[in-house]
Amino acid sequence: MPNPTSLKPNKKLNMSPYRQHLPQLDGGLFLNDAGLETDLIFNHGIDIPEFAAHTLFDGGQGQTALRQYMEGFLTLARDTGAGFVLDTQTWRAQSRFCEGLAQDAAAEAQRYHSEQLGWLAETDVDMVTALTFTQADEAIGVVRAADELGLPVVVSFTVETDGNLPTGQSLAEAIAMVDDATNSAAAYYMVNCAHPDHFSGRMKDEAWSHRIRGIRCNASRMSHAELDESLVLDDGDPVELAADYSNLKQAMPWLNVFGGCRGSDLRHVSAIAAAVGG
């Protein structure tokens, strides 16, 4: 088996029309989906082993629910005239979890993520979105791996209730660190798996914040720890969440990719699309 770091995309096989230039970078409204796992588990009674939605592709009720879920968002995008960033359900990078990285954390992360990215580079995917990243070192690794394979990559950081990454690093510091280490190779950045209240006060009209183009927020204001322990779904208020998005859009008019995360569903993204689409 070839070394993952040596994998190169097969240009003959790749038919991606957007890999050379992502249309999101030209502006216009783009939507994402929402909190897939929490929606299917709590709202539709679908069991998702290990919280990993790709297990639903084996067929049956789960695959039907997954298709219906995605069709709802695609219909919303069509009806609102928005573009849609359709993410595959492969958020678990591999079968093991990357822990205890040493001083060469970014290099180890690059090796770690190169295997899956190498597989994706052989397909017709247009881009890779690295969601819910908690540390800059790993983000550097995935950006380097994607860049080496010719894949546009978007890094989406998550933050705690204080607006900082779980490591304590600020969004500004994390984005600057990744850009400095990768020659700004990431197409853009996002923030996900946090409520707007957790980070909106940190957003300034500065160079680092202009690198953020998308948000996929939780419907709940609870912390990650509280959400992990909760046995009931906190789906918040779709209209209130949409107003928060609208406020962020006014403060950061360059934002143009909007979706949801934990606790959100089609109701939330529909309200968001109406609030920011004007």
C-alpha positions as CSV (number, residue, x, y, z in Angstrom):
1,M,0.0,0.0,0.0
2,P,1.5,3.4,-0.9
3,N,2.6,5.8,1.8
4,P,-0.4,8.2,2.4
5,T,1.7,11.2,2.2
6,S,2.8,10.3,-1.3
7,L,-0.7,10.0,-2.7
8,K,-1.5,12.3,-5.5
9,P,-4.8,12.9,-7.2
10,N,-5.5,11.2,-10.5
11,K,-6.2,14.1,-12.8
12,K,-7.7,11.7,-15.4
13,L,-10.3,10.5,-12.9
14,N,-11.1,13.9,-11.3
15,M,-14.0,15.7,-13.0
16,S,-14.5,18.4,-10.3
17,P,-15.7,21.7,-12.0
18,Y,-14.9,23.8,-9.0
19,R,-11.7,22.6,-7.5
20,Q,-9.7,25.3,-9.3
21,H,-11.9,28.0,-8.0
22,L,-14.7,27.8,-5.3
23,P,-17.8,29.8,-6.2
24,Q,-18.2,30.8,-2.6
25,L,-15.1,33.0,-3.0
26,D,-17.0,35.2,-5.4
27,G,-19.8,36.1,-2.9
28,G,-23.4,35.3,-3.1
29,L,-25.5,33.3,-0.6
30,F,-24.5,29.6,0.1
31,L,-26.2,27.3,2.5
32,N,-25.1,24.3,4.5
33,D,-27.2,21.7,6.2
34,A,-27.7,21.7,10.0
35,G,-27.2,19.4,13.0
36,L,-27.6,16.1,11.1
37,E,-26.9,13.7,14.0
38,T,-29.0,15.5,16.6
39,D,-31.9,16.0,14.2
40,L,-32.0,12.3,13.2
41,I,-31.5,11.0,16.7
42,F,-33.9,13.3,18.6
43,N,-36.4,14.3,16.0
44,H,-36.7,11.1,13.9
45,G,-35.6,8.3,16.3
46,I,-32.8,7.1,14.1
47,D,-29.9,5.3,16.0
48,I,-26.5,6.5,14.8
49,P,-23.7,4.3,16.2
50,E,-20.9,6.3,17.7
51,F,-22.6,9.5,16.5
52,A,-21.1,8.8,13.0
53,A,-23.7,9.3,10.3
54,H,-21.7,7.5,7.6
55,T,-22.9,4.3,9.2
56,L,-26.3,5.0,7.8
57,F,-25.2,4.3,4.3
58,D,-25.7,0.5,4.8
59,G,-29.3,1.0,3.8
60,G,-32.7,0.7,5.4
61,Q,-34.5,3.3,7.5
62,G,-31.4,5.3,8.3
63,Q,-30.4,5.8,4.7
64,T,-33.9,6.8,3.8
65,A,-34.0,9.3,6.6
66,L,-30.6,10.7,5.5
67,R,-31.8,11.2,1.9
68,Q,-34.9,12.9,3.1
69,Y,-32.9,15.1,5.4
70,M,-30.6,16.3,2.6
71,E,-33.4,16.7,0.1
72,G,-35.1,19.2,2.4
73,F,-32.0,21.4,2.4
74,L,-31.5,21.1,-1.3
75,T,-35.1,22.2,-1.9
76,L,-34.6,25.2,0.4
77,A,-31.5,26.2,-1.5
78,R,-33.3,26.0,-4.8
79,D,-36.4,27.9,-3.5
80,T,-34.2,30.7,-2.1
81,G,-31.9,30.9,-5.1
82,A,-28.9,30.1,-2.9
83,G,-25.9,27.9,-3.6
84,F,-25.4,24.8,-1.4
85,V,-22.3,23.3,0.0
86,L,-23.1,19.6,0.2
87,D,-20.8,17.9,2.7
88,T,-20.4,14.1,2.7
89,Q,-20.9,12.3,6.0
90,T,-17.2,11.5,6.7
91,W,-16.5,13.7,9.7
92,R,-14.6,11.0,11.5
93,A,-11.3,11.3,9.8
94,Q,-10.3,7.7,10.4
95,S,-11.1,4.8,12.7
96,R,-8.7,6.0,15.5
97,F,-8.6,9.3,17.4
98,C,-5.6,11.6,17.2
99,E,-4.3,12.1,20.8
100,G,-1.1,13.1,22.5
101,L,0.6,14.8,19.6
102,A,4.2,15.7,20.4
103,Q,6.1,18.8,19.3
104,D,5.8,17.9,15.7
105,A,2.0,17.9,16.0
106,A,1.3,19.5,12.7
107,A,3.5,17.0,10.8
108,E,1.8,14.1,12.6
109,A,-1.6,15.6,11.8
110,Q,-0.6,16.0,8.2
111,R,0.3,12.3,8.0
112,Y,-2.8,11.3,9.9
113,H,-5.2,13.2,7.6
114,S,-3.4,12.5,4.3
115,E,-4.8,9.0,4.0
116,Q,-8.4,10.0,3.8
117,L,-7.7,13.1,1.8
118,G,-5.8,11.0,-0.6
119,W,-8.9,8.9,-1.2
120,L,-11.1,11.9,-1.6
121,A,-8.6,13.5,-4.1
122,E,-9.2,10.6,-6.4
123,T,-12.9,11.4,-6.5
124,D,-14.9,14.3,-8.0
125,V,-15.2,16.2,-4.7
126,D,-14.7,19.9,-5.1
127,M,-13.4,20.7,-1.7
128,V,-12.8,19.5,1.8
129,T,-14.3,21.0,5.0
130,A,-12.5,20.2,8.2
131,L,-15.3,20.8,10.7
132,T,-15.1,21.2,14.5
133,F,-11.4,21.6,14.8
134,T,-10.2,22.4,18.3
135,Q,-6.5,23.2,17.8
136,A,-4.4,25.1,15.3
137,D,-1.7,22.4,15.1
138,E,-4.1,19.9,13.7
139,A,-5.6,22.5,11.4
140,I,-2.1,23.2,10.0
141,G,-1.6,19.5,9.3
142,V,-4.9,19.1,7.4
143,V,-4.4,22.2,5.4
144,R,-0.9,21.1,4.4
145,A,-2.2,17.6,3.4
146,A,-5.0,19.0,1.3
147,D,-2.8,21.6,-0.4
148,E,-0.3,18.9,-1.3
149,L,-3.1,16.9,-2.9
150,G,-4.5,19.9,-4.8
151,L,-7.8,19.9,-2.7
152,P,-9.3,23.3,-1.6
153,V,-9.8,23.1,2.1
154,V,-11.9,25.0,4.6
155,V,-11.1,24.9,8.3
156,S,-13.9,25.4,10.7
157,F,-12.9,26.0,14.3
158,T,-15.1,25.4,17.3
159,V,-15.0,27.6,20.5
160,E,-16.1,27.3,24.1
161,T,-18.5,29.7,25.7
162,D,-15.7,32.2,26.3
163,G,-15.1,32.5,22.5
164,N,-11.7,30.8,22.6
165,L,-10.7,27.4,21.3
166,P,-10.7,24.5,23.9
167,T,-6.9,25.0,24.0
168,G,-7.5,28.6,25.2
169,Q,-6.2,30.1,22.0
170,S,-8.3,32.9,20.4
171,L,-9.8,32.6,17.0
172,A,-7.6,35.4,15.8
173,E,-4.4,33.6,17.0
174,A,-5.5,30.3,15.6
175,I,-6.3,31.6,12.1
176,A,-3.0,33.7,12.1
177,M,-1.0,30.6,13.2
178,V,-2.5,28.4,10.5
179,D,-2.1,31.0,7.7
180,D,1.5,31.7,8.7
181,A,2.4,28.0,8.7
182,T,0.7,27.2,5.4
183,N,1.1,30.4,3.3
184,S,-2.6,31.1,3.7
185,A,-3.4,27.9,1.8
186,A,-6.9,27.4,3.3
187,A,-9.6,28.7,1.0
188,Y,-11.4,30.3,4.0
189,Y,-12.4,29.6,7.6
190,M,-15.6,28.9,9.4
191,V,-16.9,28.7,13.0
192,N,-19.2,25.8,14.0
193,C,-20.6,23.9,17.0
194,A,-20.9,27.1,19.1
195,H,-23.8,29.5,19.7
196,P,-23.3,33.0,18.2
197,D,-23.4,34.4,21.8
198,H,-20.1,32.5,22.4
199,F,-18.0,34.3,19.8
200,S,-19.9,37.2,18.2
201,G,-18.3,39.7,20.7
202,R,-14.9,38.6,19.5
203,M,-15.5,39.4,15.9
204,K,-13.7,42.6,14.7
205,D,-13.2,44.2,11.3
206,E,-9.7,43.0,11.0
207,A,-7.7,40.9,8.5
208,W,-8.1,37.6,10.4
209,S,-11.9,37.9,10.7
210,H,-12.1,38.6,6.9
211,R,-10.8,35.0,6.5
212,I,-14.0,33.7,8.1
213,R,-16.7,33.2,5.4
214,G,-19.1,30.8,7.1
215,I,-20.8,29.9,10.3
216,R,-22.7,26.8,11.4
217,C,-23.9,27.5,14.9
218,N,-25.5,25.4,17.6
219,A,-29.1,26.2,18.4
220,S,-28.3,25.9,22.1
221,R,-26.4,28.2,24.3
222,M,-25.1,25.3,26.4
223,S,-21.4,24.5,26.6
224,H,-20.0,21.5,24.8
225,A,-19.8,19.6,28.2
226,E,-23.4,20.4,29.0
227,L,-24.5,19.3,25.6
228,D,-22.6,16.0,25.8
229,E,-24.3,15.3,29.1
230,S,-27.8,16.3,28.0
231,L,-30.4,13.6,27.4
232,V,-32.9,15.9,25.7
233,L,-32.5,18.1,22.7
234,D,-32.1,21.8,23.2
235,D,-33.2,23.1,19.8
236,G,-33.4,26.8,20.9
237,D,-35.5,29.2,19.0
238,P,-35.1,29.2,15.2
239,V,-36.2,32.8,14.8
240,E,-33.9,34.0,17.5
241,L,-31.0,32.2,16.1
242,A,-31.7,33.6,12.6
243,A,-31.7,37.1,14.2
244,D,-28.3,36.4,15.7
245,Y,-27.0,35.3,12.2
246,S,-28.4,38.5,10.7
247,N,-26.5,40.6,13.3
248,L,-23.3,38.7,12.5
249,K,-23.9,39.3,8.8
250,Q,-24.3,43.0,9.4
251,A,-21.1,43.2,11.4
252,M,-19.3,40.9,8.9
253,P,-20.9,41.5,5.5
254,W,-18.3,39.2,3.8
255,L,-20.0,36.2,5.5
256,N,-21.8,34.1,2.8
257,V,-21.9,30.5,3.9
258,F,-24.6,29.7,6.5
259,G,-25.8,26.4,8.1
260,G,-26.4,24.9,11.5
261,C,-24.9,22.5,13.9
262,R,-26.0,20.7,17.1
263,G,-29.7,21.1,17.9
264,S,-30.5,22.8,14.6
265,D,-32.5,21.4,11.7
266,L,-34.3,22.6,8.5
267,R,-36.5,25.0,10.5
268,H,-33.4,26.9,11.7
269,V,-31.6,27.0,8.3
270,S,-34.9,28.1,6.6
271,A,-35.2,31.0,9.1
272,I,-31.5,31.8,8.7
273,A,-31.8,31.9,4.9
274,A,-34.7,34.3,5.1
275,A,-32.8,36.5,7.6
276,V,-29.5,36.8,5.7
277,G,-30.7,36.4,2.1
278,G,-32.1,39.9,1.8
